[in-house]
């Protein structure tokens, strides 16, 4: 049963708490609610306990961007990438009935259940670039999006998507998306390719851009030659699909 004291003290801060986002004990403390008090408020029904040190307001609905901003402040390297980043920046082929989020980050620890139960996603921890790439290069909020949600720019997003080919991404759809990317910023793409460590990604960039006669094909070819890998490079996906990349 909610106590009168809980009600009186917590109602004063309710108006200042953000809606649609998880509330950490740290965020609650900035509003004068200690970790001990938050636990007591959850027991009395004034907060909903999501996980250790994480709460939400009763009757609230967690939003996609509220959750992504929450992770962005806590998970190193966390951002929206790959096909999702391309779609959010206007590059898409098909509109899904239910959005599937492609998320990237550095730690391999899975995202918490309170998020996975609400949002369809896959979380990538692939080390696509070397440590010399400037931190956060190619990551920016959307012009009219949440300022704390970082999203890959097209040049980075396309390399992340190519990394996914053979895992969560079909080659045919990747080709269709790459075909629309004629106006790439070559300076940014050059910087990203210079730090890309995955032969498959650079080979796919070279092969697809050459086949589709894209303006940045020579750039992709130069970096493909830098990484080497022989005249023909073959990869086999987890599903057994054979990816045969022959250098033009």
Secondary structure, DSSP 8 states (H G I E B T S, - for coil): ---HHHHHHHHHHHTTS-SSS-EEHHHHHTTT--HHHHHHHHHTTSSEEEETTEEE-TT----HHHHHHHHHTTSTT-EE-HHHHHHHTT--S---SS--EEEE-S--S---HHHHTTS-EEEE----B-TTS-TTTTEE--TTS-TT--EE-HHHHHHHHHHHBTTTB-HHHHHHHHHT--S--HHHHHHHHHTB--HHHHHHHHHHHHHTT-TTHHHHHHHHHHH---SEEEEE-TT--EEEEE--
